[in-house]
């Protein structure tokens, strides 16, 4: 199994990169938060808030990797793979709360801009920029930022974090050279908007998964076509696709086949479908084969009615 070995190798690399990134970013977030208090800069504080969002999502990715290795059990047949989704909801809501707090603080500052220690602010935000560049570089070099959704999310976070530091640097320069006190709250509002946006997206996609929604990168009609066009399959109904955790999709449906099909033949049929679906990113397939006489609805999607059955006249 060369493929499996490969997977474990990138898995380990991802974990190492996440851990290093987490330590660097969390450390610097604390520096920036303290710096924000001391220099009285809201832009630094909001950048620290943005870094906190990174740090949380890195921690989640790390714990998700760890828990993902825990075996499935009787009480949790999917193991702990869903932890990541649950954590993402908490992460997203925290981010939105941080953003709203920064907006609230900024309003007061636009009305009467306080004194800010601009030199200290410039130094801290410049180092912050350097730290982000370093982490982004480590991630690009050492991890799988293309395929793994966890890693990709963490990487994009760090990139948008770069913008926060750039904003704080710009605000510090504007205050130093032009004495524009409103530059600090302006920069913080822009960063807070980024935080709010990422918080909203994280929450929305996590809730979509908790609602058993279909993964965005899966074209459901293609999948139905693939199954229906397989030789030997007459029709498909009671069809479901859902996401267990990012990158792990499941499908279940009922398929009507010929009465004469032997178990060995239907087995071949299933292998073929499973193979096709694996290329489409569905790695957990359950198909119930039935003959045309089996009582079923004609509709492809599941017809689960909650009201009692009506009598037909």
C-alpha positions as CSV (number, residue, x, y, z in Angstrom):
1,X,0.0,0.0,0.0
2,X,2.2,2.8,-1.3
3,X,-0.7,5.2,-1.4
4,X,-1.5,4.8,2.3
5,X,2.1,5.4,3.3
6,X,2.1,8.6,1.2
7,X,-1.1,9.8,3.0
8,X,0.4,9.2,6.4
9,X,3.5,11.1,5.4
10,X,1.6,14.2,4.3
11,X,-0.6,13.8,7.3
12,X,2.4,14.0,9.6
13,X,3.9,16.9,7.7
14,X,0.6,18.8,8.0
15,X,0.5,18.2,11.7
16,X,4.1,19.4,12.3
17,X,3.5,22.5,10.2
18,X,0.3,23.2,12.1
19,X,2.0,22.9,15.4
20,X,4.9,25.2,14.5
21,X,2.5,27.7,13.0
22,X,0.2,27.5,16.1
23,X,3.1,28.2,18.5
24,X,4.4,31.1,16.5
25,X,1.1,32.8,15.9
26,X,-0.3,32.3,19.4
27,X,2.9,33.7,20.8
28,X,2.8,36.7,18.6
29,X,-0.9,37.3,19.2
30,X,-0.2,37.7,22.9
31,X,2.6,40.2,22.1
32,X,0.2,42.1,19.8
33,X,-2.7,42.2,22.3
34,X,-0.4,43.5,25.1
35,X,1.1,45.9,22.6
36,X,-2.3,47.1,21.7
37,X,-3.1,47.9,25.3
38,X,0.2,49.6,26.0
39,X,0.3,51.7,22.8
40,X,-3.5,52.3,23.1
41,X,-3.9,51.2,19.4
42,X,-7.2,49.6,18.4
43,X,-5.7,48.6,15.1
44,X,-3.2,46.4,16.9
45,X,-5.9,44.9,19.1
46,X,-8.1,44.1,16.1
47,X,-5.1,42.5,14.4
48,X,-4.5,40.5,17.6
49,X,-8.2,39.5,17.4
50,X,-7.6,38.4,13.8
51,X,-4.6,36.4,14.9
52,X,-6.7,34.9,17.6
53,X,-9.0,33.6,14.9
54,X,-6.0,32.0,13.2
55,X,-4.7,30.6,16.4
56,X,-8.2,29.0,17.2
57,X,-8.5,27.5,13.7
58,X,-5.0,26.1,13.9
59,X,-5.8,24.6,17.3
60,X,-9.0,23.1,15.9
61,X,-7.2,21.7,12.9
62,X,-4.6,20.2,15.2
63,X,-7.1,18.7,17.6
64,X,-9.2,17.5,14.6
65,X,-6.1,15.7,13.3
66,X,-5.5,14.1,16.7
67,X,-9.2,13.1,17.3
68,X,-9.5,12.0,13.7
69,X,-7.0,9.3,14.5
70,X,-9.2,8.0,17.4
71,X,-11.0,5.0,16.3
72,X,-14.7,4.8,15.8
73,X,-16.6,3.2,18.7
74,X,-20.1,1.8,19.3
75,X,-21.4,5.1,20.7
76,X,-19.8,7.2,17.9
77,X,-19.7,5.1,14.7
78,X,-17.9,7.9,12.8
79,X,-15.2,8.3,15.6
80,X,-14.6,12.0,16.4
81,X,-14.3,13.2,12.8
82,X,-17.2,15.6,13.3
83,X,-15.5,17.4,16.2
84,X,-13.9,19.8,13.6
85,X,-17.3,20.9,12.4
86,X,-18.6,21.5,15.9
87,X,-15.5,23.4,16.8
88,X,-15.9,25.5,13.6
89,X,-19.3,26.7,14.7
90,X,-17.9,27.8,18.1
91,X,-14.9,29.4,16.3
92,X,-17.1,31.3,13.9
93,X,-19.4,32.7,16.5
94,X,-16.4,33.8,18.6
95,X,-15.0,35.6,15.6
96,X,-18.2,37.4,15.0
97,X,-18.4,38.5,18.6
98,X,-14.8,39.9,18.5
99,X,-15.6,41.8,15.3
100,X,-18.7,43.4,16.8
101,X,-16.8,44.4,19.9
102,X,-14.1,46.1,17.7
103,X,-16.8,48.0,15.7
104,X,-18.3,49.2,18.9
105,X,-15.0,50.4,20.2
106,X,-14.1,52.1,16.9
107,X,-17.2,54.2,16.9
108,X,-16.1,55.9,20.1
109,X,-12.6,56.5,18.6
110,X,-13.9,58.1,15.4
111,X,-15.8,60.6,17.5
112,X,-12.8,61.5,19.7
113,X,-9.5,59.9,18.6
114,X,-7.3,59.1,21.7
115,X,-3.5,59.5,21.9
116,X,-1.7,56.5,20.4
117,X,2.0,55.6,20.8
118,X,2.6,55.4,17.1
119,X,6.2,54.4,17.2
120,X,5.5,51.4,19.3
121,X,2.6,50.6,17.2
122,X,4.7,50.7,14.0
123,X,7.4,48.4,15.4
124,X,4.9,45.8,16.7
125,X,2.8,45.8,13.5
126,X,6.0,45.5,11.4
127,X,7.2,42.5,13.4
128,X,3.6,41.1,13.1
129,X,3.9,41.3,9.3
130,X,7.2,39.5,9.3
131,X,5.7,36.8,11.6
132,X,2.8,36.2,9.2
133,X,5.1,36.1,6.1
134,X,7.2,33.5,7.9
135,X,4.2,31.3,8.9
136,X,2.8,31.5,5.4
137,X,6.1,30.5,3.9
138,X,6.4,27.5,6.4
139,X,2.9,26.4,5.4
140,X,3.5,26.7,1.6
141,X,6.7,24.8,1.8
142,X,5.9,22.1,4.3
143,X,2.2,21.2,4.1
144,X,-0.6,20.2,1.7
145,X,-2.4,23.5,1.3
146,X,-4.1,22.4,-1.9
147,X,-6.0,19.3,-1.0
148,X,-6.5,19.3,2.8
149,X,-9.4,21.6,3.7
150,X,-8.1,22.1,7.2
151,X,-4.6,23.1,6.0
152,X,-6.1,25.3,3.3
153,X,-8.3,27.1,5.7
154,X,-5.4,27.7,8.1
155,X,-3.2,29.0,5.2
156,X,-5.9,31.4,3.9
157,X,-6.3,32.7,7.5
158,X,-2.7,33.5,7.7
159,X,-2.8,35.3,4.4
160,X,-5.7,37.5,5.4
161,X,-3.9,38.1,8.7
162,X,-1.1,39.7,6.6
163,X,-3.6,42.3,5.5
164,X,-4.4,43.2,9.1
165,X,-0.7,43.9,9.9
166,X,-0.4,45.9,6.7
167,X,-3.4,47.9,7.8
168,X,-1.9,48.6,11.3
169,X,1.4,49.6,9.7
170,X,-0.4,52.0,7.3
171,X,-2.4,53.5,10.2
172,X,0.7,54.1,12.3
173,X,2.5,55.8,9.4
174,X,-0.5,58.0,8.6
175,X,-0.7,59.1,12.3
176,X,3.0,59.7,12.5
177,X,3.3,61.8,9.3
178,X,-0.1,63.5,9.0
179,X,-1.4,63.2,12.6
180,X,-4.6,61.6,11.3
181,X,-6.0,60.1,14.5
182,X,-8.9,58.4,12.7
183,X,-6.5,56.2,10.8
184,X,-6.3,53.8,13.8
185,X,-10.0,53.2,14.2
186,X,-10.4,53.0,10.4
187,X,-7.7,50.3,10.1
188,X,-9.3,48.4,13.0
189,X,-12.8,48.5,11.3
190,X,-11.4,47.1,8.1
191,X,-9.7,44.3,9.9
192,X,-12.8,43.7,12.0
193,X,-14.8,43.4,8.8
194,X,-12.4,40.7,7.6
195,X,-12.8,38.9,10.9
196,X,-16.6,39.2,10.7
197,X,-16.6,37.9,7.2
198,X,-14.5,34.8,8.0
199,X,-16.5,34.2,11.1
200,X,-19.7,34.3,9.1
201,X,-18.3,31.9,6.4
202,X,-16.9,29.5,8.9
203,X,-20.2,29.4,10.8
204,X,-22.3,29.1,7.6
205,X,-20.4,26.2,6.1
206,X,-20.1,24.3,9.4
207,X,-23.9,24.7,10.0
208,X,-24.5,23.5,6.5
209,X,-22.6,20.3,7.3
210,X,-24.4,19.9,10.6
211,X,-27.7,20.2,8.6
212,X,-26.4,17.2,6.5
213,X,-26.1,19.5,3.5
214,X,-24.4,18.4,0.2
215,X,-20.8,19.4,-0.1
216,X,-20.4,22.5,-2.4
217,X,-17.8,20.8,-4.6
218,X,-20.1,17.9,-5.5
219,X,-22.5,18.2,-8.5
220,X,-25.4,16.1,-7.3
221,X,-26.8,15.6,-10.8
222,X,-23.6,14.2,-12.1
223,X,-23.5,11.7,-9.3
224,X,-27.1,10.6,-10.0
225,X,-26.3,10.3,-13.7
226,X,-23.3,8.1,-13.0
227,X,-25.3,5.7,-10.9
228,X,-28.3,5.7,-13.3
229,X,-26.2,5.2,-16.4
230,X,-24.4,2.2,-15.0
231,X,-25.3,-0.9,-16.9
232,X,-27.9,-2.9,-15.0
233,X,-29.3,-0.1,-12.9
234,X,-32.9,0.9,-13.8
235,X,-33.6,3.7,-11.4
236,X,-32.5,5.3,-8.2
237,X,-34.5,6.6,-5.3
238,X,-34.1,7.6,-1.6
239,X,-30.9,9.4,-2.5
240,X,-28.7,11.2,0.1
241,X,-25.3,12.8,0.0
242,X,-23.8,14.4,3.1
243,X,-20.5,15.4,4.6
244,X,-19.1,13.7,7.6
245,X,-16.2,16.1,8.0
246,X,-14.3,18.2,5.6
247,X,-13.1,16.1,2.7
248,X,-15.1,13.0,3.8
249,X,-18.4,12.6,1.9
250,X,-20.9,9.9,2.2
251,X,-23.7,8.7,-0.1
252,X,-26.6,6.4,0.3
253,X,-29.4,5.4,-2.0
254,X,-31.7,2.6,-3.2
255,X,-31.2,1.3,-6.7
256,X,-33.6,-0.9,-8.8
257,X,-31.9,-3.8,-10.7
258,X,-33.0,-6.9,-12.7
259,X,-34.6,-9.8,-10.8
260,X,-32.1,-12.2,-12.3
261,X,-29.0,-10.6,-11.1
262,X,-26.8,-12.9,-9.0
263,X,-25.2,-11.6,-5.8
264,X,-21.8,-11.9,-7.5
265,X,-23.0,-9.8,-10.5
266,X,-24.6,-7.2,-8.3
267,X,-21.3,-7.1,-6.3
268,X,-19.4,-6.2,-9.6
269,X,-22.0,-3.6,-10.3
270,X,-21.4,-2.0,-6.9
271,X,-17.6,-2.1,-7.2
272,X,-17.9,-0.3,-10.5
273,X,-20.1,2.5,-9.0
274,X,-17.9,2.8,-6.0
275,X,-14.9,3.2,-8.2
276,X,-16.6,5.9,-10.3
277,X,-17.8,7.8,-7.2
278,X,-14.3,7.7,-5.5
279,X,-13.1,9.8,-8.4
280,X,-15.9,12.3,-7.6
281,X,-14.7,12.6,-4.0
282,X,-17.3,10.3,-2.4
283,X,-15.5,7.8,-0.2
284,X,-18.3,6.2,1.8
285,X,-20.9,4.6,-0.4
286,X,-24.0,2.6,0.7
287,X,-26.3,1.3,-2.0
288,X,-29.4,-0.9,-1.3
289,X,-30.2,-3.0,-4.4
290,X,-33.9,-3.8,-5.0
291,X,-36.0,-5.4,-7.7
292,X,-38.8,-3.5,-9.4
293,X,-41.4,-5.2,-7.2
294,X,-39.9,-3.8,-4.0
295,X,-42.3,-1.1,-2.8
296,X,-40.7,2.3,-3.5
297,X,-41.5,5.9,-4.6
298,X,-40.6,7.1,-8.1
299,X,-38.9,10.2,-6.8
300,X,-35.1,10.2,-6.6
301,X,-34.9,12.1,-3.3
302,X,-36.2,10.5,-0.2
303,X,-40.0,11.0,0.4
304,X,-40.2,11.1,4.1
305,X,-43.6,12.4,5.1
306,X,-44.4,13.3,8.7
307,X,-48.2,13.2,8.4
308,X,-50.1,9.9,8.6
309,X,-50.7,8.2,5.3
310,X,-53.8,9.3,3.4
311,X,-56.2,6.8,1.9
312,X,-56.4,6.9,-1.8
313,X,-59.9,6.9,-3.2
